[in-house]
């Protein structure tokens, strides 16, 4: 065979092999990315499904009150937490401000109960006490917050009675108790957290207490 012919044929053969291998490599890379994309899509869909299942399992807050009444009630609970947190921090000015906010929403609750013939009469004494004791806190001037805590204990007892009476459910309200409060007489309070943050002692005995019920 002619040497010159062979010398021209060999580069051509190598070039064709290179193009063939390159095409195979491109196809392989394309398939690989396709598989990765499908797996990621499947994982994402699975994650969305898990989130949907969790959302479906989460029950809405409800009570014996109608929807509007339950919303106002949860507003009272939220303002109560503000007062509780101010006492945990032992901040007198914050306590005054939080008590004012609680009194305002309690007053709105009183107005609502006048329109609720089924529950108004039973619930009114609890809300009236929350309202009057919140206003009392505003008149107390005590940087240690000890006197405000006495009124807060009355508020807490009536808050719990109010929530139990309306059969509040799925609100993640924790009823907590400290046996050392008020010279070991003990006192209750409500929290949105199962962890103990004691409003009767603050930093002195922040973690003193236990959960006794949840709503």
MARFIBA-124919 format. One line per 5 residues: their letters; for each residue x, y, z of N, C-alpha, C, CB. Coordinates in steps of 0.02 Angstrom, whole numbers, plus 50000, padded with zeros to 5 digits. Glycine has a CB too. Example, Ala and Ser with C-alpha at 12.3 -4.5 7.8 and 13.67 -1.06 7.14 Angstrom:
# residues 2
as) 50660 49716 50390 50615 49775 50390 50660 49835 50390 50565 49776 50452  50642 49888 50354 50684 49947 50357 50645 50002 50394 50704 49970 50286 .
//
This chain:
# residues 215
xxxxx) 50043 49940 50000 50000 50000 50000 50044 50062 50000 49951 50001 50062  50023 50112 49964 50061 50173 49959 50068 50205 50027 50027 50221 49910  50130 50222 50045 50144 50253 50111 50110 50320 50117 50220 50262 50121  50109 50358 50064 50076 50424 50067 50001 50417 50080 50088 50462 50001  49971 50366 50050 49900 50354 50060 49886 50337 50132 49875 50299 50014 .
xxxxx) 49930 50294 50160 49921 50274 50230 49928 50334 50276 49972 50220 50250  49977 50377 50262 49988 50435 50305 49930 50483 50304 50051 50472 50283  49893 50485 50247 49833 50528 50245 49773 50495 50278 49816 50546 50171  49770 50429 50275 49713 50392 50302 49712 50390 50378 49714 50322 50275  49771 50383 50407 49775 50377 50481 49748 50439 50516 49846 50363 50502 .
xxxxx) 49768 50501 50499 49739 50560 50532 49663 50565 50524 49772 50623 50505  49640 50545 50464 49568 50547 50452 49531 50499 50497 49553 50532 50379  49560 50440 50506 49530 50389 50550 49530 50413 50622 49568 50323 50545  49585 50443 50643 49588 50469 50712 49538 50524 50723 49659 50493 50727  49530 50566 50674 49482 50621 50680 49411 50595 50686 49487 50668 50619 .
xxxxx) 49394 50543 50646 49327 50514 50650 49316 50482 50718 49317 50463 50594  49366 50448 50744 49360 50417 50810 49350 50469 50864 49422 50374 50826  49387 50524 50857 49380 50578 50907 49310 50607 50906 49431 50634 50893  49283 50618 50845 49215 50645 50840 49164 50597 50868 49198 50662 50767  49174 50532 50855 49128 50481 50881 49129 50479 50957 49147 50412 50853 .
xxxxx) 49188 50480 50987 49194 50478 51059 49166 50542 51091 49267 50468 51080  49177 50598 51057 49151 50661 51083 49075 50660 51085 49176 50720 51041  49044 50633 51031 48971 50630 51030 48944 50584 51085 48947 50605 50962  48979 50529 51097 48958 50483 51150 48964 50518 51218 49001 50419 51149  49017 50556 51228 49028 50591 51291 48973 50643 51302 49098 50626 51291 .
xxxxx) 48954 50679 51249 48901 50730 51255 48835 50697 51273 48895 50769 51189  48819 50641 51240 48757 50606 51256 48756 50582 51328 48747 50547 51208  48815 50556 51351 48820 50531 51420 48809 50587 51470 48889 50498 51431  48841 50644 51459 48833 50701 51505 48761 50725 51506 48880 50758 51484  48729 50726 51447 48659 50747 51444 48614 50701 51484 48635 50750 51372 .
xxxxx) 48625 50636 51478 48585 50588 51516 48596 50596 51591 48601 50516 51495  48659 50608 51609 48676 50615 51680 48641 50675 51710 48752 50622 51690  48641 50731 51677 48607 50791 51702 48531 50780 51705 48623 50852 51658  48505 50742 51657 48434 50727 51657 48413 50687 51717 48415 50690 51594  48455 50638 51735 48440 50597 51795 48443 50638 51858 48490 50539 51799 .
xxxxx) 48493 50682 51863 48500 50725 51922 48440 50771 51929 48565 50766 51919  48418 50799 51872 48361 50845 51872 48297 50809 51895 48350 50875 51803  48288 50747 51871 48229 50709 51890 48229 50694 51964 48224 50645 51851  48289 50676 51991 48294 50661 52062 48279 50722 52104 48362 50635 52079  48305 50780 52084 48293 50841 52122 48220 50860 52121 48335 50898 52093 .
xxxxx) 48188 50851 52063 48117 50867 52057 48076 50821 52102 48094 50860 51985  48096 50757 52104 48060 50710 52147 48068 50728 52219 48084 50640 52135  48129 50747 52239 48140 50767 52309 48100 50828 52327 48215 50779 52322  48099 50877 52281 48062 50939 52294 47988 50925 52302 48074 50991 52238  47963 50881 52258 47892 50864 52262 47876 50829 52328 47871 50820 52204 .
xxxxx) 47923 50785 52348 47914 50751 52411 47913 50799 52469 47968 50698 52422  47959 50850 52467 47961 50900 52520 47896 50940 52523 48019 50947 52509  47870 50959 52465 47807 50996 52464 47750 50954 52492 47791 51019 52393  47753 50889 52477 47702 50844 52503 47704 50840 52578 47709 50776 52473  47766 50836 52605 47774 50834 52677 47747 50896 52710 47847 50824 52696 .
xxxxx) 47762 50955 52679 47738 51018 52707 47662 51020 52706 47767 51078 52669  47634 50995 52651 47561 50994 52646 47530 50951 52700 47539 50969 52577  47561 50893 52713 47536 50848 52764 47540 50880 52833 47574 50783 52764  47596 50916 52847 47603 50949 52911 47549 51003 52919 47673 50980 52919  47539 51042 52865 47488 51095 52867 47418 51065 52879 47489 51137 52802 .
xxxxx) 47406 51007 52847 47341 50976 52854 47330 50951 52925 47333 50918 52805  47385 50929 52958 47378 50904 53026 47370 50959 53077 47439 50862 53043  47390 51020 53060 47386 51076 53107 47314 51101 53112 47432 51134 53085  47284 51091 53170 47215 51110 53179 47209 51185 53193 47184 51070 53237  47158 51218 53168 47149 51289 53182 47125 51301 53253 47099 51319 53133 .
xxxxx) 47140 51360 53279 47116 51380 53346 47040 51387 53343 47150 51446 53370  47006 51360 53393 46934 51370 53395 46909 51369 53467 46898 51316 53353  46849 51393 53476 46818 51397 53543 46742 51396 53534 46841 51460 53582  46706 51403 53589 46634 51406 53587 46609 51472 53557 46605 51397 53657  46653 51522 53554 46635 51586 53525 46634 51580 53449 46683 51641 53548 .
xxxxx) 46602 51628 53416 46605 51628 53343 46674 51651 53321 46550 51674 53314  46685 51654 53255 46751 51669 53229 46776 51737 53252 46751 51666 53153  46732 51787 53250 46752 51855 53271 46769 51855 53346 46695 51905 53257  46729 51821 53385 46741 51819 53457 46806 51783 53474 46684 51785 53492  46821 51729 53437 46883 51692 53449 46943 51735 53431 46884 51627 53408 .
xxxxx) 46937 51775 53379 46993 51820 53360 47005 51872 53414 46978 51855 53293  46952 51900 53441 46960 51949 53495 46990 51916 53556 46893 51983 53513  46966 51856 53570 46993 51818 53627 47067 51806 53620 46956 51751 53634  47090 51787 53561 47161 51775 53550 47201 51840 53555 47173 51742 53483  47168 51896 53539 47199 51961 53550 47211 51974 53623 47157 52017 53519 .
xxxxx) 47162 51955 53665 47170 51961 53738 47228 51918 53762 47104 51940 53774  47231 51857 53736 47286 51811 53755 47353 51841 53736 47276 51742 53722  47357 51868 53675 47420 51897 53651 47443 51955 53695 47412 51920 53579  47396 52000 53714 47413 52057 53757 47432 52033 53827 47355 52107 53761  47400 51980 53849 47418 51950 53914 47491 51927 53912 47371 51890 53931 .
xxxxx) 47511 51895 53858 47581 51873 53852 47629 51933 53856 47592 51836 53786  47609 51989 53827 47650 52049 53831 47661 52071 53903 47619 52105 53791  47608 52067 53943 47612 52085 54013 47656 52035 54051 47542 52089 54045  47645 51972 54037 47685 51920 54069 47760 51928 54054 47662 51850 54047  47776 51942 53991 47846 51950 53972 47878 52012 54004 47851 51956 53896 .
xxxxx) 47839 52064 54013 47865 52124 54047 47882 52109 54119 47814 52182 54043  47842 52068 54151 47856 52049 54221 47914 52000 54226 47793 52019 54253  47922 51958 54176 47981 51914 54174 48044 51956 54172 47978 51866 54112  48042 52010 54133 48099 52055 54127 48105 52104 54186 48095 52095 54062  48053 52106 54228 48050 52153 54285 48061 52225 54262 48102 52133 54339 .
xxxxx) 48022 52245 54212 48026 52312 54185 47959 52348 54199 48041 52311 54108  47960 52394 54247 47899 52427 54269 47864 52466 54213 47914 52473 54327  47903 52503 54174 47873 52543 54120 47842 52498 54067 47925 52588 54088  47876 52445 54050 47849 52397 54002 47785 52365 54030 47901 52343 53985  47786 52351 54094 47727 52321 54126 47667 52368 54122 47743 52305 54200 .
xxxxx) 47678 52433 54135 47624 52482 54130 47596 52484 54059 47650 52552 54150  47641 52486 54010 47619 52490 53940 47581 52427 53920 47680 52500 53894  47607 52369 53940 47574 52306 53923 47505 52301 53956 47618 52246 53944  47500 52325 54018 47436 52323 54053 47385 52368 54018 47445 52346 54127  47408 52425 53992 47364 52469 53954 47337 52434 53892 47401 52534 53935 .
xxxxx) 47381 52400 53856 47361 52364 53796 47311 52308 53813 47422 52334 53760  47324 52274 53868 47278 52220 53888 47210 52248 53907 47308 52181 53947  47209 52304 53942 47146 52335 53962 47105 52355 53900 47159 52397 54006  47139 52380 53849 47104 52402 53789 47070 52343 53753 47153 52436 53741  47107 52287 53746 47078 52230 53711 47026 52196 53754 47133 52181 53690 .
xxxxx) 47035 52197 53820 46984 52169 53865 46919 52209 53860 47010 52168 53938  46926 52274 53852 46867 52317 53843 46830 52298 53778 46887 52391 53843  46869 52283 53726 46838 52262 53663 46803 52195 53672 46892 52256 53607  46832 52152 53713 46800 52088 53727 46734 52098 53764 46848 52043 53768  46733 52145 53810 46672 52161 53847 46617 52184 53799 46685 52216 53900 .
xxxxx) 46635 52225 53752 46587 52249 53702 46560 52192 53660 46619 52302 53656  46605 52146 53641 46583 52089 53601 46534 52045 53640 46643 52047 53578  46549 52034 53704 46507 51989 53744 46435 52014 53752 46538 51980 53812  46426 52080 53744 46359 52108 53748 46316 52083 53690 46361 52184 53748  46348 52062 53636 46311 52037 53577 46305 51962 53576 46345 52061 53514 .
xxxxx) 46337 51929 53625 46337 51855 53627 46291 51831 53683 46409 51828 53637  46229 51818 53665 46180 51798 53716 46195 51730 53746 46111 51799 53686  46230 51687 53709 46244 51620 53733 46300 51617 53785 46262 51575 53675  46350 51660 53777 46409 51656 53820 46423 51719 53862 46468 51642 53778  46392 51774 53842 46408 51838 53873 46401 51840 53949 46365 51890 53845 .
xxxxx) 46347 51815 53975 46334 51818 54047 46386 51778 54086 46264 51794 54063  46403 51719 54061 46450 51675 54096 46522 51703 54094 46449 51605 54065  46540 51732 54038 46609 51754 54028 46624 51823 54056 46626 51752 53955  46573 51864 54063 46582 51934 54082 46621 51943 54148 46515 51967 54089  46609 51904 54201 46646 51914 54263 46722 51905 54254 46621 51867 54316 .
xxxxx) 46742 51856 54213 46813 51845 54201 46845 51905 54165 46824 51781 54160  46811 51928 54113 46838 51984 54074 46838 52048 54115 46796 51994 54009  46787 52058 54155 46784 52117 54198 46844 52119 54247 46718 52118 54238  46862 52061 54274 46919 52058 54321 46984 52072 54284 46923 51990 54355  46992 52044 54225 47052 52057 54184 47057 52131 54170 47050 52017 54118 .
xxxxx) 47001 52162 54152 47000 52233 54137 47017 52276 54198 46932 52253 54110  46985 52262 54255 46996 52303 54315 47066 52295 54342 46945 52284 54369  47093 52235 54341 47160 52224 54368 47214 52252 54321 47173 52149 54379  47201 52252 54257 47248 52284 54210 47251 52359 54222 47226 52270 54137  47193 52389 54234 47192 52461 54249 47226 52475 54316 47119 52486 54251 .
xxxxx) 47218 52429 54364 47250 52438 54429 47326 52439 54422 47229 52382 54477  47353 52397 54379 47426 52395 54370 47452 52464 54349 47445 52342 54317  47412 52500 54309 47433 52566 54286 47438 52617 54342 47385 52591 54234  47403 52605 54396 47404 52652 54453 47459 52636 54503 47336 52652 54488  47491 52578 54495 47542 52557 54543 47610 52581 54519 47543 52480 54551 .
xxxxx) 47646 52614 54563 47714 52638 54547 47763 52599 54591 47721 52715 54559  47794 52549 54559 47840 52506 54596 47892 52478 54547 47801 52448 54631  47953 52502 54553 48006 52481 54507 48023 52407 54514 48067 52523 54519  48008 52377 54571 48023 52306 54581 47970 52261 54548 48028 52290 54655  47914 52289 54531 47857 52253 54500 47823 52205 54547 47882 52216 54439 .
xxxxx) 47840 52205 54611 47810 52157 54657 47735 52169 54666 47845 52161 54725  47714 52231 54670 47643 52245 54678 47604 52231 54614 47633 52319 54699  47635 52245 54557 47603 52229 54493 47592 52153 54487 47645 52255 54434  47637 52115 54515 47632 52042 54510 47571 52016 54549 47696 52009 54537  47551 52050 54600 47491 52030 54638 47429 52036 54593 47482 52073 54702 .
xxxxx) 47424 52093 54558 47368 52102 54512 47372 52053 54454 47367 52175 54485  47433 52040 54431 47443 51993 54376 47418 51923 54394 47518 51990 54357  47426 51903 54456 47403 51837 54478 47327 51832 54472 47425 51823 54550  47291 51886 54490 47218 51887 54481 47200 51883 54407 47188 51952 54512  47236 51920 54366 47224 51918 54294 47235 51847 54267 47271 51967 54257 .
xxxxx) 47289 51815 54289 47306 51748 54264 47252 51697 54282 47373 51726 54292  47228 51700 54343 47176 51653 54364 47113 51661 54321 47158 51663 54438  47094 51723 54309 47034 51736 54270 47044 51722 54195 47011 51807 54280  47105 51732 54171 47120 51714 54102 47111 51640 54091 47192 51736 54083  47139 51601 54136 47134 51528 54130 47061 51506 54134 47177 51493 54184 .
xxxxx) 47024 51533 54181 46953 51516 54188 46915 51535 54125 46923 51551 54250  46931 51592 54097 46899 51615 54035 46912 51566 53978 46924 51686 54016  46974 51547 53969 46992 51503 53914 46963 51433 53922 47068 51499 53907  46961 51409 53983 46932 51343 53995 46856 51345 53983 46947 51320 54067  46824 51399 54003 46752 51404 53996 46731 51407 53922 46726 51465 54032 .
xxxxx) 46771 51441 53881 46754 51445 53810 46780 51384 53772 46783 51509 53779  46813 51338 53808 46839 51277 53778 46887 51291 53721 46782 51232 53754  46935 51335 53734 46985 51352 53684 47028 51290 53668 47031 51410 53709  47039 51279 53603 47077 51221 53580 47130 51242 53529 47030 51168 53550  47185 51204 53527 47237 51212 53476 47271 51280 53478 47208 51200 53407 .
xxxxx) 47271 51312 53535 47301 51379 53541 47372 51377 53568 47257 51423 53585  47396 51319 53588 47463 51311 53616 47474 51358 53676 47516 51325 53563  47424 51359 53720 47428 51398 53782 47447 51350 53837 47359 51434 53797  47501 51367 53873 47526 51323 53927 47511 51354 53995 47602 51311 53919  47477 51315 54036 47460 51336 54104 47517 51313 54149 47390 51306 54127 .
xxxxx) 47550 51361 54182 47610 51345 54220 47603 51367 54293 47670 51378 54189  47641 51334 54336 47633 51345 54408 47701 51349 54442 47592 51289 54439  47707 51399 54487 47767 51406 54528 47746 51398 54602 47802 51476 54517  47771 51347 54636 47751 51335 54706 47784 51384 54755 47769 51265 54725  47834 51421 54732 47872 51466 54777 47844 51537 54778 47944 51468 54756 .
xxxxx) 47799 51553 54731 47774 51622 54727 47734 51642 54788 47731 51631 54664  47738 51706 54806 47701 51735 54862 47710 51695 54927 47626 51739 54844  47774 51691 54945 47793 51656 55007 47767 51584 55009 47765 51694 55068  47779 51550 54954 47763 51479 54946 47688 51463 54946 47796 51440 55002  47648 51513 54934 47576 51500 54923 47565 51471 54853 47534 51565 54932 .
xxxxx) 47610 51489 54808 47605 51466 54739 47562 51510 54696 47578 51396 54738  47576 51511 54632 47538 51552 54585 47544 51524 54514 47561 51626 54587  47491 51534 54475 47489 51510 54406 47499 51568 54358 47422 51474 54392  47516 51550 54297 47516 51598 54242 47509 51559 54176 47581 51642 54242  47500 51595 54121 47493 51565 54055 47552 51585 54011 47426 51585 54022 .
xxxxx) 47571 51541 53966 47627 51555 53921 47615 51525 53853 47693 51529 53951  47647 51553 53802 47644 51524 53735 47703 51477 53723 47642 51580 53683  47740 51462 53776 47800 51421 53771 47800 51372 53829 47864 51465 53771  47814 51309 53814 47816 51259 53868 47876 51270 53914 47819 51188 53837  47927 51304 53889 47985 51320 53931 47964 51371 53984 48044 51348 53888 .
xxxxx) 47992 51364 54044 47972 51406 54100 48011 51472 54100 47983 51370 54166  47974 51527 54101 48001 51594 54113 47957 51626 54166 48004 51638 54045  47978 51624 54227 47936 51641 54284 47924 51716 54291 47969 51614 54348  47861 51739 54285 47846 51810 54291 47842 51834 54363 47781 51825 54257  47841 51789 54411 47835 51809 54482 47904 51821 54514 47798 51755 54520 .
xxxxx) 47956 51794 54484 48023 51804 54511 48072 51836 54461 48051 51738 54533  48057 51831 54397 48104 51857 54348 48170 51822 54352 48113 51932 54357  48225 51859 54348 48292 51830 54348 48310 51796 54414 48342 51883 54333  48275 51813 54467 48290 51782 54532 48281 51707 54530 48246 51813 54587  48227 51684 54501 48214 51612 54492 48176 51602 54427 48173 51583 54554 .
xxxxx) 48210 51616 54373 48178 51619 54307 48146 51553 54287 48229 51640 54256  48177 51497 54305 48154 51432 54281 48114 51394 54333 48213 51391 54260  48092 51427 54386 48054 51394 54438 47981 51385 54416 48057 51433 54504  47960 51323 54408 47890 51310 54390 47884 51248 54347 47862 51369 54353  47822 51232 54328 47808 51174 54288 47744 51185 54249 47803 51110 54331 .
xxxxx) 47736 51148 54194 47675 51151 54154 47623 51103 54185 47689 51132 54080  47563 51129 54196 47510 51088 54227 47453 51073 54178 47482 51123 54287  47449 51111 54123 47395 51100 54075 47413 51136 54010 47326 51126 54103  47380 51118 53957 47389 51153 53893 47323 51156 53856 47444 51119 53849  47313 51210 53819 47251 51221 53783 47265 51229 53708 47213 51283 53811 .
//
